[in-house]
Amino acid sequence: MKKIKLGLITSALLSFVFAYSQTVERSISDFITVGFSKTTSIVFPYSIASVDRGSQEVLVQKASGSDNILLVKAAKQNFSETNLTIVTSDGRLHCFVLQYDDQSPMLNIVIDDHDTVQGKVLLTDESKNQQQIQQYATLALMKSNEVKGLKTKRFTVKLEVTGIFIHQDVMYFRIKLSNSSRINYEIEQMRLFIRDQKKSKRTASQEIEVIPLYTCNYNAKIASESEMSFIVAASKFTIPENKYLAIQFNEKNGGRHIDLSVKDRDLLMVEILNSN
């Protein structure tokens, strides 16, 4: 009888050790090292629906012309360990822990269908229906009604939000960029993110990326003395109290960076899009 009990205990301990080793192995596989002078590319099997990074010391953006490749880079050398959460269009949740390593960062990561999946997220039909999003983006671009007061100017570049629209679960921002100089304005990065209005020295500021579902009439180059109006479509969201939506453009090989703040009260001007 004692031998049977001893055998059962030994079996249970071995099962526990095996399960623990599996958990540790899984946790290690979810670690990603990123650098300051190199960019890490994460390739997902499905398009990216949303991204949330745990710290603003890490930069993330979708690769130009691709919906399933996320580019990750350190904004600050030797940043503290943080996390990265991505939801893809198939409804899967991907979670990673980011660590700094400028000497040997992981440069190319391909995610399989079952890699790093921590749960399932219910996505709306609108986020999957690209054709419908394109249709309403074109409609928003052609609308004659304009929002007033959402504009800023820096150097020779002017940034305006001329319209905010919504259809079901997708919001459409009509943005105008004007370049009054004789030098072309080339965009290296466009970002939309929600951030705190005021940052306390003792508290960390968290930025929530707003990942575009689609852009219409967008070009990364604005010729001299010209302007461009385009649409950025994103899954619907609201802006919490004491936060704002930042729309940011960085110039390639230049310093004409510009950003515009959109507050919660500005979303009250949203216009419902109807195809009729």
GUNUDREN-445478 format. One record per residue: residue number from 1; x, z, y of N, C-alpha, C, CB in turn; residue in one letter. Coordinates in pm, whole numbers, always signed. Each point is the difference from the previous one (the first is absolute). Glycine has a CB too. Layout:
BEGIN
{NUM, {X, Z, Y}, {X, Z, Y}, {X, Z, Y}, {X, Z, Y}, a};
...
//
This chain:
BEGIN
{1, {+83, +0, -121}, {-83, +0, +121}, {+87, +0, +126}, {-181, +122, -126}, m};
{2, {+287, -39, +120}, {+91, +6, +115}, {+69, -134, +22}, {+37, +244, -41}, k};
{3, {-5, -311, -73}, {+66, -130, +12}, {-92, -102, +64}, {+137, +52, -202}, k};
{4, {-266, -44, +170}, {-98, -94, +59}, {-10, +24, +150}, {-129, -7, -216}, i};
{5, {+120, +136, +256}, {-9, +33, +144}, {+125, -45, +73}, {-145, +195, -52}, k};
{6, {+261, -175, -11}, {+126, -40, +62}, {+5, -151, +16}, {+115, +201, -99}, l};
{7, {-165, -271, -1}, {-2, -146, +7}, {-90, -50, +111}, {+46, -9, -243}, g};
{8, {-163, +75, +260}, {-93, -39, +105}, {+59, +24, +139}, {-190, +54, -154}, l};
{9, {+257, +61, +169}, {+62, +33, +130}, {+110, -100, +33}, {-53, +243, -35}, i};
{10, {+136, -274, -67}, {+109, -97, +20}, {-56, -136, +39}, {+142, +124, -167}, t};
{11, {-250, -165, +99}, {-63, -129, +30}, {-54, -4, +141}, {-58, -26, -240}, s};
{12, {-4, +138, +282}, {-55, +8, +136}, {+109, -8, +104}, {-190, +136, -85}, a};
{13, {+302, -64, +58}, {+112, -3, +94}, {+61, -138, +12}, {+46, +237, -54}, l};
{14, {-33, -306, -59}, {+55, -135, +2}, {-92, -94, +77}, {+113, +42, -220}, l};
{15, {-244, -25, +203}, {-97, -83, +72}, {+11, +25, +149}, {-155, +3, -197}, s};
{16, {+172, +125, +236}, {+13, +34, +142}, {+126, -61, +60}, {-124, +211, -42}, f};
{17, {+237, -197, -33}, {+127, -56, +48}, {-10, -151, +14}, {+125, +188, -110}, v};
{18, {-190, -253, +13}, {-15, -146, +5}, {-85, -43, +121}, {+21, -9, -251}, f};
{19, {-132, +82, +272}, {-87, -32, +113}, {+72, +24, +131}, {-200, +60, -136}, a};
{20, {+277, +50, +143}, {+75, +30, +123}, {+103, -107, +29}, {-34, +243, -40}, y};
{21, {+103, -288, -67}, {+103, -102, +20}, {-64, -130, +46}, {+143, +106, -175}, s};
{22, {-264, -137, +127}, {-69, -119, +43}, {-37, +10, +147}, {-88, -33, -233}, q};
{23, {+42, +154, +275}, {-38, +20, +140}, {+121, -13, +91}, {-185, +151, -73}, t};
{24, {+297, -91, +36}, {+122, -9, +81}, {+46, -144, +10}, {+65, +231, -71}, v};
{25, {-70, -302, -41}, {+43, -140, +0}, {-87, -82, +93}, {+83, +24, -235}, e};
{26, {-214, +3, +233}, {-92, -74, +86}, {+26, +30, +147}, {-171, +5, -182}, r};
{27, {+198, +124, +214}, {+26, +38, +138}, {+125, -68, +52}, {-111, +219, -40}, s};
{28, {+216, -225, -43}, {+124, -64, +42}, {-22, -148, +28}, {+131, +167, -135}, i};
{29, {-215, -232, +53}, {-23, -144, +18}, {-72, -29, +130}, {-9, -26, -247}, s};
{30, {-58, +127, +308}, {-73, -20, +123}, {+85, +25, +124}, {-205, +65, -122}, d};
{31, {+332, -32, +104}, {+90, +18, +113}, {+57, -134, +44}, {+57, +232, -80}, f};
{32, {-51, -254, +211}, {+59, -122, +54}, {+102, +39, +106}, {-211, -134, -46}, i};
{33, {+329, +77, +37}, {+102, +24, +103}, {+0, -117, +98}, {+141, +136, -162}, t};
{34, {-143, -104, +291}, {+1, -102, +105}, {+113, +29, +97}, {-250, -34, -23}, v};
{35, {+295, -71, +93}, {+112, +13, +93}, {-37, -35, +143}, {+149, -51, -187}, g};
{36, {-52, +72, +276}, {-17, -28, +142}, {+41, -142, +34}, {+40, +241, +50}, f};
{37, {+62, -291, -118}, {+52, -134, +31}, {-46, -106, -99}, {+197, +109, +101}, s};
{38, {-278, -70, -200}, {-53, -95, -99}, {-150, +21, -16}, {+222, -6, -121}, k};
{39, {-293, -100, +86}, {-145, +5, -17}, {-36, -3, -148}, {-31, -114, +221}, t};
{40, {-59, +201, -261}, {-49, +5, -138}, {-131, -78, -9}, {+111, +225, -38}, t};
{41, {-121, -312, -62}, {-123, -78, -22}, {-71, +52, -124}, {+103, -204, +109}, s};
{42, {-232, +237, -93}, {-82, +44, -114}, {-106, -106, -25}, {+39, +247, +53}, i};
{43, {-36, -306, -172}, {-93, -109, -34}, {-110, +56, -90}, {+184, -174, +20}, v};
{44, {-310, +164, +27}, {-114, +49, -76}, {-71, -116, -70}, {-26, +192, +162}, f};
{45, {-43, -164, -272}, {-71, -107, -71}, {-126, -48, +72}, {+89, +94, -210}, p};
{46, {-136, -15, +308}, {-119, -35, +77}, {+28, +20, +149}, {-151, +65, -194}, y};
{47, {+66, -120, +279}, {+20, +10, +144}, {-13, +146, +45}, {-88, -235, +30}, s};
{48, {+156, +268, +79}, {+2, +136, +52}, {-121, +21, +91}, {+253, +6, -14}, i};
{49, {-331, +99, -15}, {-119, +30, +81}, {+30, +104, +107}, {-143, -54, -197}, a};
{50, {+225, +155, +166}, {+33, +101, +100}, {+131, +69, -36}, {-245, +36, +48}, s};
{51, {+311, +18, +57}, {+128, +69, -18}, {-1, +128, +82}, {+122, -219, -41}, v};
{52, {-72, +327, -16}, {+16, +125, +74}, {+139, +56, -30}, {-251, +48, -8}, d};
{53, {+330, -28, +112}, {+135, +57, -17}, {-3, +143, +52}, {+111, -228, +24}, r};
{54, {-32, +312, -88}, {-1, +141, +35}, {+77, +35, +125}, {-23, +43, -237}, g};
{55, {+106, -136, +285}, {+85, +30, +115}, {+24, -127, +82}, {+109, +189, -126}, s};
{56, {-101, -173, +258}, {+30, -113, +87}, {+148, -36, -2}, {-193, +65, +143}, q};
{57, {+271, +10, -219}, {+142, -32, -14}, {+22, -114, -100}, {+56, +239, +55}, e};
{58, {-166, -290, -110}, {+5, -114, -91}, {-87, -112, +57}, {+38, +152, -200}, v};
{59, {+14, -275, +198}, {-74, -116, +48}, {-55, -79, -118}, {+145, -10, +206}, l};
{60, {-270, -33, -195}, {-61, -84, -104}, {-78, -113, +64}, {-14, +197, -156}, v};
{61, {+15, -312, +91}, {-82, -112, +43}, {-10, -101, -114}, {+68, +35, +242}, q};
{62, {-178, -112, -239}, {-13, -105, -101}, {+92, -115, +36}, {-240, +67, -46}, k};
{63, {+295, -131, -57}, {+87, -115, +21}, {-81, -114, +61}, {+148, +69, -193}, a};
{64, {-87, -140, +287}, {-67, -111, +67}, {-43, -106, -100}, {+133, +45, +206}, s};
{65, {-262, -82, -199}, {-53, -103, -88}, {-34, +47, -139}, {+131, -156, +129}, g};
{66, {-124, +287, -154}, {-29, +53, -134}, {-88, +124, +12}, {+218, -90, -88}, s};
{67, {-314, +103, -3}, {-90, +114, +0}, {+37, +106, -102}, {-177, -151, +78}, d};
{68, {+274, +122, -164}, {+30, +94, -108}, {+145, +52, +2}, {-171, -118, -135}, n};
{69, {+243, +90, +243}, {+138, +48, +12}, {+11, +95, +120}, {+88, -215, -105}, i};
{70, {-42, +336, +77}, {+18, +100, +105}, {+148, +20, +26}, {-216, +115, -66}, l};
{71, {+255, -120, +194}, {+138, +21, +40}, {+16, +143, +52}, {+27, -247, +58}, l};
{72, {+72, +317, -109}, {+22, +141, +35}, {+144, +17, +49}, {-173, +77, -170}, v};
{73, {+189, -2, +279}, {+132, +20, +57}, {+3, +133, +74}, {+34, -249, +21}, k};
{74, {+82, +313, -17}, {+15, +127, +72}, {+5, -27, +151}, {+122, +104, -197}, a};
{75, {-202, -31, +274}, {+6, -8, +146}, {+104, +96, +55}, {-242, -66, +6}, a};
{76, {+282, +162, -89}, {+98, +100, +40}, {+93, +27, -117}, {-163, +105, +165}, k};
{77, {+290, -94, -136}, {+97, +29, -105}, {-19, +143, -53}, {+162, -162, +106}, q};
{78, {-144, +176, -238}, {-9, +130, -66}, {-134, +69, +23}, {+246, +21, +27}, n};
{79, {-354, -98, -33}, {-132, +59, +17}, {-32, +96, -115}, {-76, -206, +126}, f};
{80, {-13, +300, -100}, {-41, +95, -103}, {-89, -70, -102}, {+14, +190, +165}, s};
{81, {-8, -142, -288}, {-80, -59, -107}, {-148, -4, +40}, {+165, +83, -171}, e};
{82, {-229, -196, +147}, {-141, -16, +36}, {-70, -82, -107}, {+56, +16, +247}, t};
{83, {-183, -50, -222}, {-76, -73, -101}, {-60, -127, +57}, {-51, +215, -114}, n};
{84, {+7, -303, +26}, {-61, -127, +36}, {-115, -26, -95}, {+219, -91, +92}, l};
{85, {-337, +61, -37}, {-119, -23, -81}, {-58, -137, +33}, {-48, +247, -10}, t};
{86, {+23, -327, -92}, {-53, -136, +19}, {-122, -19, -88}, {+230, -87, +54}, i};
{87, {-336, +30, +4}, {-117, -41, -76}, {-1, -152, -6}, {-132, +207, +69}, v};
{88, {+121, -264, -189}, {-5, -145, -16}, {-143, -46, -23}, {+233, +2, -93}, t};
{89, {-255, -133, +108}, {-136, -54, -2}, {-71, +13, -134}, {+76, -157, +172}, s};
{90, {-4, +191, -278}, {-64, +23, -129}, {-52, +143, -12}, {+148, -173, -101}, d};
{91, {-131, +252, +209}, {-51, +137, +2}, {+96, +104, -50}, {-219, -97, -29}, g};
{92, {+345, +61, +5}, {+97, +95, -54}, {+78, +69, +112}, {+17, -139, -207}, r};
{93, {+19, +263, +179}, {+75, +83, +94}, {+143, +15, -50}, {-210, +125, +68}, l};
{94, {+307, -164, +16}, {+142, +6, -36}, {+68, +103, +90}, {+0, -244, -75}, h};
{95, {+67, +342, +15}, {+65, +108, +75}, {+149, +3, -29}, {-213, +133, -5}, c};
{96, {+293, -120, +111}, {+145, +4, -15}, {+58, +114, +85}, {+4, -250, -44}, f};
{97, {+110, +299, +1}, {+79, +93, +81}, {+121, -77, +52}, {-77, +205, -135}, v};
{98, {+97, -202, +266}, {+109, -74, +63}, {+117, +93, +32}, {-167, -163, +95}, l};
{99, {+286, +118, -132}, {+122, +74, +30}, {+99, -93, +69}, {-38, +152, -198}, q};
{100, {+122, -94, +285}, {+97, -80, +76}, {+128, -20, -79}, {-98, +88, +212}, y};
{101, {+142, -214, -217}, {+129, -34, -62}, {+44, -135, +56}, {-54, +132, -215}, d};
{102, {+138, -129, +317}, {+40, -125, +65}, {+106, -76, -80}, {-54, +104, +219}, d};
{103, {+121, -35, -310}, {+106, -64, -77}, {-55, -84, -115}, {+150, +188, +60}, q};
{104, {-251, -137, -127}, {-55, -74, -115}, {-152, +12, -5}, {+213, +40, -127}, s};
{105, {-281, -96, +227}, {-147, +4, -2}, {-55, -96, -106}, {-2, +59, +245}, p};
{106, {-121, -35, -286}, {-67, -91, -93}, {-56, -116, +82}, {-58, +189, -165}, m};
{107, {+110, -308, +144}, {-32, -113, +88}, {-121, -79, -45}, {+239, -12, +54}, l};
{108, {-262, +0, -184}, {-110, -82, -49}, {-72, +72, -113}, {+123, -210, +65}, n};
{109, {-249, +248, -42}, {-78, +73, -98}, {-126, -79, -33}, {+89, +220, +85}, i};
{110, {-109, -249, -211}, {-118, -74, -45}, {-90, +97, -76}, {+129, -220, -15}, v};
{111, {-251, +235, +63}, {-96, +92, -60}, {-86, -75, -101}, {-2, +142, +210}, i};
{112, {+2, -95, -334}, {-87, -57, -103}, {-141, +55, +16}, {+196, -26, -157}, d};
{113, {-287, -31, +78}, {-141, +41, +8}, {-21, +149, -22}, {-59, -226, -79}, d};
{114, {+143, +290, -2}, {-23, +140, -35}, {+105, +94, +58}, {-108, -80, -208}, h};
{115, {+196, +29, +293}, {+105, +84, +58}, {-54, +86, +114}, {+169, -172, -64}, d};
{116, {-126, +297, +69}, {-24, +96, +108}, {-146, +11, +40}, {+226, -49, +80}, t};
{117, {-318, +19, -169}, {-142, +12, +33}, {-44, +145, -20}, {-41, -241, -67}, v};
{118, {-5, +303, +173}, {-39, +141, -6}, {-151, +18, -2}, {+211, +57, +119}, q};
{119, {-286, -159, -91}, {-145, +15, +6}, {-67, -131, +33}, {+28, +236, +68}, g};
{120, {-157, -229, -51}, {-79, -119, +28}, {-76, +21, +130}, {-21, -53, -246}, k};
{121, {+19, -49, +331}, {-68, +7, +129}, {-107, -108, +4}, {+208, +90, +114}, v};
{122, {-325, -56, -63}, {-108, -97, +10}, {+15, -79, +128}, {-152, +147, -135}, l};
{123, {+170, -277, +123}, {+12, -87, +116}, {-131, -74, +22}, {+248, -25, -41}, l};
{124, {-278, -5, +166}, {-121, -73, +31}, {+15, -146, -35}, {-51, +162, +182}, t};
{125, {-62, -230, -198}, {+5, -143, -29}, {+63, -78, +115}, {-204, +25, -143}, d};
{126, {+186, +25, +267}, {+53, -71, +117}, {+152, -9, -3}, {-198, +77, +132}, e};
{127, {+263, +28, -184}, {+146, +0, -3}, {+53, -100, -101}, {+0, +240, +70}, s};
{128, {-85, -282, -162}, {+43, -95, -102}, {-42, -143, +34}, {-14, +184, -169}, k};
{129, {-83, -200, +256}, {-55, -132, +29}, {+75, -62, +118}, {-226, +71, -88}, n};
{130, {+338, -133, +59}, {+85, -55, +104}, {-68, -114, +76}, {+198, +64, -135}, q};
{131, {-276, -142, +67}, {-66, -114, +63}, {-98, +46, +106}, {+25, -130, -212}, q};
{132, {-100, +237, +183}, {-94, +53, +98}, {+72, +60, +120}, {-162, +46, -186}, q};
{133, {+275, +22, +160}, {+79, +57, +110}, {+50, -111, +92}, {+69, +192, -147}, i};
{134, {-22, -300, +90}, {+48, -113, +80}, {-112, -59, +85}, {+171, -50, -176}, q};
{135, {-290, +42, +119}, {-115, -54, +72}, {-33, +83, +123}, {-89, -91, -216}, q};
{136, {+84, +224, +199}, {-36, +86, +112}, {+116, +19, +98}, {-163, +117, -150}, y};
{137, {+284, -134, +104}, {+115, +4, +93}, {-8, -118, +96}, {+142, +115, -175}, a};
{138, {-175, -231, +124}, {-17, -119, +85}, {-114, +20, +98}, {+89, -146, -184}, t};
{139, {-199, +205, +137}, {-113, +28, +88}, {+38, +96, +112}, {-154, -38, -193}, l};
{140, {+231, +143, +160}, {+43, +97, +101}, {+92, -64, +103}, {-20, +182, -170}, a};
{141, {+104, -275, +125}, {+93, -68, +91}, {-75, -84, +102}, {+172, -4, -181}, l};
{142, {-286, -52, +141}, {-76, -91, +87}, {-101, +72, +89}, {+29, -174, -173}, m};
{143, {-52, +301, +152}, {-95, +76, +81}, {+42, +0, +147}, {-54, +144, -199}, k};
{144, {-44, -157, +286}, {+29, -7, +145}, {+6, +138, +64}, {-111, -223, +6}, s};
{145, {+45, +322, -64}, {+1, +135, +58}, {+140, +59, -6}, {-239, +33, -69}, n};
{146, {+278, +35, +177}, {+134, +58, +6}, {-6, +148, +35}, {+92, -222, +67}, e};
{147, {-6, +299, -131}, {+17, +142, +32}, {+91, +11, +122}, {-30, +67, -245}, v};
{148, {-3, +24, +334}, {+79, +17, +122}, {+80, +130, -6}, {-171, -130, +130}, k};
{149, {+289, +127, -73}, {+78, +122, +18}, {+103, +30, -106}, {-193, +83, +115}, g};
{150, {+188, -151, -230}, {+99, +26, -105}, {+117, -97, +14}, {-182, +84, -156}, l};
{151, {+274, -50, +244}, {+113, -90, +25}, {+119, +78, +54}, {-159, -189, +44}, k};
{152, {+275, +130, -62}, {+124, +58, +52}, {+99, -113, +21}, {-41, +221, -119}, t};
{153, {+141, -196, +206}, {+100, -102, +29}, {+137, +65, +6}, {-168, -140, +126}, k};
{154, {+266, +75, -187}, {+138, +49, +4}, {+92, -121, +10}, {-58, +207, -137}, r};
{155, {+147, -201, +236}, {+88, -113, +28}, {-87, -123, +30}, {+184, +96, -150}, f};
{156, {-168, -200, +73}, {-77, -123, +24}, {-106, -22, -107}, {+200, -99, +112}, t};
{157, {-227, +203, -190}, {-95, -12, -111}, {-123, +86, +29}, {+189, -43, -163}, v};
{158, {-306, -15, +142}, {-126, +70, +21}, {-76, +5, -132}, {-9, -74, +242}, k};
{159, {-41, +193, -276}, {-74, +21, -125}, {-140, +49, +33}, {+214, +53, -124}, l};
{160, {-315, -119, +66}, {-139, +35, +24}, {-79, +0, -131}, {+15, -98, +232}, e};
{161, {-112, +188, -241}, {-104, -9, -102}, {-125, -49, +72}, {+100, +189, -146}, v};
{162, {-141, -311, +117}, {-113, -61, +72}, {-132, +11, -76}, {+162, -157, +104}, t};
{163, {-157, +209, -226}, {-123, +14, -75}, {+20, +85, -124}, {-74, -220, +86}, g};
{164, {-28, +302, -118}, {+0, +79, -123}, {-132, -28, -71}, {+151, +183, +99}, i};
{165, {-144, -232, -220}, {-119, -43, -74}, {-2, +65, -138}, {-1, -218, +126}, f};
{166, {-117, +216, -186}, {-13, +54, -136}, {-106, -78, -77}, {+69, +229, +80}, i};
{167, {-41, -250, -207}, {-99, -55, -93}, {+12, +78, -130}, {+8, -232, +107}, h};
{168, {-112, +308, -138}, {-2, +85, -119}, {+121, +94, +1}, {-122, -180, -130}, q};
{169, {+216, +166, +37}, {+111, +95, -10}, {+132, -54, +53}, {-114, +97, -195}, d};
{170, {+109, -200, +279}, {+123, -59, +55}, {-11, -4, +152}, {+35, -139, -209}, v};
{171, {+72, +184, +276}, {+7, -5, +146}, {+93, -115, +41}, {-42, +251, +18}, m};
{172, {+10, -312, +97}, {+76, -114, +50}, {+44, +29, +144}, {-129, -160, -151}, y};
{173, {+260, +161, +173}, {+54, +23, +133}, {+50, -133, +56}, {+66, +239, -59}, f};
{174, {-122, -278, +174}, {+48, -122, +66}, {+106, +40, +102}, {-225, -119, -32}, r};
{175, {+344, +69, +11}, {+117, +40, +79}, {+55, -120, +74}, {+55, +183, -165}, i};
{176, {-14, -160, +289}, {+63, -107, +79}, {+139, +44, +43}, {-225, -80, +81}, k};
{177, {+325, -3, -109}, {+137, +23, +45}, {+38, -111, +96}, {+60, +116, -217}, l};
{178, {-12, -77, +335}, {+40, -98, +102}, {+147, +15, +31}, {-231, +3, +97}, s};
{179, {+298, -116, -84}, {+143, -3, +32}, {+19, -80, +128}, {+65, +19, -246}, n};
{180, {-38, +51, +357}, {+12, -66, +129}, {+143, -41, +34}, {-196, +132, +73}, s};
{181, {+290, -107, -163}, {+140, -35, +28}, {+30, -142, -46}, {+66, +242, -22}, s};
{182, {+56, -287, +51}, {+44, -131, -44}, {+75, +5, -132}, {+12, -68, +238}, r};
{183, {-17, +186, -299}, {+67, +20, -130}, {-107, +25, -106}, {+210, +95, +111}, i};
{184, {-201, -165, -222}, {-97, +19, -108}, {-2, +146, -46}, {+35, -238, -72}, n};
{185, {-154, +283, +32}, {-15, +136, -52}, {-23, -10, -150}, {-94, +86, +220}, y};
{186, {+194, -40, -297}, {-10, -6, -146}, {-25, +140, -55}, {+155, -201, -8}, e};
{187, {-260, +213, -73}, {-42, +130, -53}, {+73, +28, -130}, {-226, -23, +109}, i};
{188, {+296, +134, -112}, {+66, +42, -124}, {-95, +84, -86}, {+222, -5, +117}, e};
{189, {-304, +87, -50}, {-88, +90, -75}, {-125, +30, +80}, {+198, +100, -115}, q};
{190, {-313, -109, +47}, {-128, +45, +56}, {-47, +118, -83}, {-59, -233, +84}, m};
{191, {+26, +342, -18}, {-46, +121, -71}, {-126, +55, +62}, {+236, +52, -63}, r};
{192, {-324, -2, -21}, {-116, +76, +42}, {+4, +132, -76}, {-138, -210, +49}, l};
{193, {+129, +321, +23}, {+4, +129, -67}, {-68, +106, +87}, {+214, -65, -117}, f};
{194, {-268, +166, +50}, {-66, +112, +69}, {+100, +115, +9}, {-231, -71, -84}, i};
{195, {+246, +125, +203}, {+98, +106, +21}, {-56, +107, +93}, {+187, -163, -36}, r};
{196, {-118, +279, +43}, {-43, +110, +85}, {+21, -35, +147}, {+56, +164, -183}, d};
{197, {-148, -118, +269}, {+16, -21, +143}, {+117, +80, +56}, {-245, -44, +18}, q};
{198, {+259, +168, -65}, {+110, +85, +44}, {+69, +56, -122}, {-120, +59, +214}, k};
{199, {+251, -60, -211}, {+79, +50, -112}, {+67, +131, +38}, {+39, -235, -82}, k};
{200, {-73, +340, +9}, {+64, +130, +22}, {+138, +0, -62}, {-224, +114, +2}, s};
{201, {+316, -44, +61}, {+136, +7, -51}, {+7, +69, -136}, {+82, +5, +236}, k};
{202, {-181, +80, -263}, {+4, +77, -124}, {-82, -63, -113}, {+31, +203, +139}, r};
{203, {-104, -308, -110}, {-81, -63, -104}, {+42, -145, -19}, {-192, +152, +54}, t};
{204, {+182, -198, -177}, {+36, -139, -31}, {-117, -91, +35}, {+156, +75, -184}, a};
{205, {-124, -190, +240}, {-101, -99, +36}, {-13, -101, -114}, {+49, +31, +246}, s};
{206, {-172, -49, -294}, {-23, -94, -109}, {-67, -125, +53}, {-18, +190, -164}, q};
{207, {+72, -304, +125}, {-58, -127, +38}, {-69, -61, -121}, {+177, -35, +177}, e};
{208, {-298, -15, -155}, {-76, -65, -107}, {-3, -149, +30}, {-142, +208, -42}, i};
{209, {+205, -286, -44}, {+5, -144, +19}, {-137, -62, -21}, {+239, +0, -74}, e};
{210, {-273, -93, +162}, {-120, -83, -17}, {+49, -137, -43}, {-137, +130, +176}, v};
{211, {+118, -161, -303}, {+52, -125, -56}, {-102, -112, +20}, {+135, +130, -170}, i};
{212, {-99, -237, +241}, {-93, -112, +19}, {-40, -64, -132}, {+102, -40, +224}, p};
{213, {-231, +10, -236}, {-49, -75, -113}, {+21, -150, +20}, {-169, +179, -44}, l};
{214, {+169, -219, +174}, {+7, -143, +31}, {+32, -15, +149}, {-166, -59, -187}, y};
{215, {+240, -44, +222}, {+21, -37, +140}, {-43, -144, +20}, {+192, +164, +22}, t};
{216, {-253, -191, +92}, {-51, -134, +31}, {+62, -49, +130}, {-218, +49, -121}, c};
{217, {+275, -168, +118}, {+60, -65, +118}, {+126, +71, +49}, {-229, -78, +64}, n};
{218, {+292, +152, -154}, {+119, +77, +37}, {+126, -83, -20}, {-117, +213, -63}, y};
{219, {+209, -203, +160}, {+128, -68, -8}, {+107, +98, +46}, {-105, -229, +40}, n};
{220, {+216, +234, -109}, {+106, +96, +33}, {+84, -44, +120}, {+6, +64, -239}, a};
{221, {-39, -178, +298}, {+75, -50, +115}, {-95, -44, +110}, {+186, -74, -152}, k};
{222, {-167, +131, +272}, {-80, -38, +116}, {+93, -72, +97}, {-160, +198, -29}, i};
{223, {+128, -322, +55}, {+85, -82, +85}, {+5, +56, +142}, {-56, -201, -139}, a};
{224, {+155, +158, +216}, {+14, +46, +138}, {-123, -38, +82}, {+250, -21, -18}, s};
{225, {-289, +114, +107}, {-113, -20, +91}, {-125, -46, -75}, {+162, -56, +182}, e};
{226, {-193, +128, -289}, {-121, -32, -77}, {-59, +129, -56}, {+91, -229, -60}, s};
{227, {-204, +218, -9}, {-66, +116, -57}, {-60, -35, -136}, {-50, +86, +231}, e};
{228, {+17, +18, -307}, {-57, -19, -133}, {-110, +103, -22}, {+220, -92, -87}, m};
{229, {-336, +46, +44}, {-110, +88, -40}, {-17, -13, -151}, {-116, -23, +226}, s};
{230, {+103, +137, -292}, {-11, -3, -146}, {-82, +120, -47}, {+222, -120, -19}, f};
{231, {-256, +118, -109}, {-81, +105, -59}, {+80, +74, -107}, {-210, -133, +45}, i};
{232, {+198, +265, -44}, {+53, +85, -107}, {-118, +69, -66}, {+224, +36, +120}, v};
{233, {-244, -62, -249}, {-109, +62, -76}, {+56, +115, -83}, {-127, -218, -7}, a};
{234, {+54, +329, +5}, {+42, +118, -76}, {-122, +72, -55}, {+207, +24, +143}, a};
{235, {-188, +51, -250}, {-109, +81, -53}, {-48, +97, +107}, {+93, -19, -234}, s};
{236, {-224, +39, +242}, {-56, +83, +106}, {+60, +141, -2}, {-213, -133, -12}, k};
{237, {+227, +190, +131}, {+54, +135, +14}, {-50, +60, +129}, {+206, -61, -133}, f};
{238, {-192, +191, +147}, {-27, +68, +125}, {+128, +70, +44}, {-246, +31, -58}, t};
{239, {+251, +6, +184}, {+118, +66, +54}, {-32, +148, +21}, {+78, -214, +113}, i};
{240, {-10, +303, -183}, {-27, +144, +14}, {+29, +50, +142}, {+54, +30, -244}, p};
{241, {-110, +85, +274}, {+24, +63, +130}, {+149, +30, +15}, {-232, +100, +1}, e};
{242, {+283, -119, +121}, {+141, +25, +35}, {+96, -98, -67}, {-58, +238, +29}, n};
{243, {+4, -352, -74}, {+85, -107, -53}, {-39, -131, +67}, {+25, +121, -222}, k};
{244, {+56, -224, +202}, {-31, -131, +55}, {+57, -108, -90}, {-2, +94, +234}, y};
{245, {-55, -213, -220}, {+51, -116, -72}, {+106, -67, +87}, {-221, -33, -122}, l};
{246, {+341, +17, +68}, {+108, -68, +71}, {+12, -143, -54}, {+123, +220, +38}, a};
{247, {-125, -316, +51}, {+24, -140, -35}, {+135, -36, +61}, {-250, -60, -8}, i};
{248, {+345, +27, -77}, {+140, -9, +44}, {+61, -134, -41}, {+21, +249, -18}, q};
{249, {+56, -307, +112}, {+73, -123, -27}, {+146, +21, +40}, {-209, -142, +36}, f};
{250, {+299, +104, -126}, {+144, +8, +27}, {+57, -141, +6}, {+15, +225, -113}, n};
{251, {+67, -249, +213}, {+60, -132, +17}, {+121, -18, -91}, {-81, -5, +237}, e};
{252, {+92, -112, -294}, {+115, -33, -84}, {+121, -28, +88}, {-152, -93, -178}, k};
{253, {+263, +160, +150}, {+125, -18, +76}, {-22, +19, +150}, {+80, -158, -176}, n};
{254, {-162, +256, +211}, {-27, +25, +141}, {-53, +141, +20}, {-47, -242, +36}, g};
{255, {+18, +275, +90}, {-46, +134, +32}, {-138, +5, +62}, {+234, +58, +29}, g};
{256, {-306, -170, -31}, {-133, -2, +60}, {-104, +52, -100}, {+67, -195, +147}, r};
{257, {-52, +323, -183}, {-95, +64, -91}, {-119, +51, +81}, {+186, +65, -161}, h};
{258, {-305, -71, +103}, {-119, +40, +73}, {-101, +60, -96}, {+39, -181, +171}, i};
{259, {-112, +282, -124}, {-105, +58, -84}, {-118, +42, +87}, {+171, +80, -166}, d};
{260, {-288, -79, +104}, {-126, +31, +69}, {-73, +108, -78}, {-17, -236, +93}, l};
{261, {-44, +330, -19}, {-73, +109, -63}, {-150, -26, +4}, {+182, +160, +65}, s};
{262, {-247, -144, -179}, {-146, -12, -10}, {-54, +136, -45}, {+11, -252, -55}, v};
{263, {-99, +312, +135}, {-52, +133, -31}, {-138, -9, -65}, {+131, +95, +193}, k};
{264, {-178, +21, -241}, {-127, +1, -73}, {-115, -51, +85}, {+85, +192, -134}, d};
{265, {-84, -161, +263}, {-109, -45, +86}, {-2, -151, +18}, {+12, +219, +117}, r};
{266, {+104, -282, -135}, {+6, -146, +13}, {-73, -70, -114}, {+218, +23, +119}, d};
{267, {-226, +45, -235}, {-70, -60, -113}, {-150, -3, +21}, {+183, +80, -148}, l};
{268, {-233, -9, +250}, {-143, -6, +32}, {-39, -138, +51}, {+4, +244, +53}, l};
{269, {+94, -322, -11}, {-28, -136, +50}, {-6, -103, -112}, {+113, +62, +213}, m};
{270, {-108, -16, -338}, {+0, -93, -111}, {-128, -83, -2}, {+145, +159, -130}, v};
{271, {-131, -286, +97}, {-114, -93, -6}, {-22, -43, -145}, {+46, -81, +237}, e};
{272, {-171, +85, -280}, {-34, -39, -137}, {-2, -152, -10}, {-135, +212, -32}, i};
{273, {+203, -263, -69}, {+4, -145, -22}, {-111, -42, -94}, {+248, +0, +37}, l};
{274, {-321, -102, +4}, {-102, -61, -84}, {+26, -149, -8}, {-169, +178, +62}, n};
{275, {+157, -234, -181}, {+29, -142, -17}, {-110, -89, +56}, {+130, +58, -202}, s};
{276, {-251, -1, +222}, {-111, -81, +51}, {+13, -25, +149}, {-147, +93, -179}, n};
//
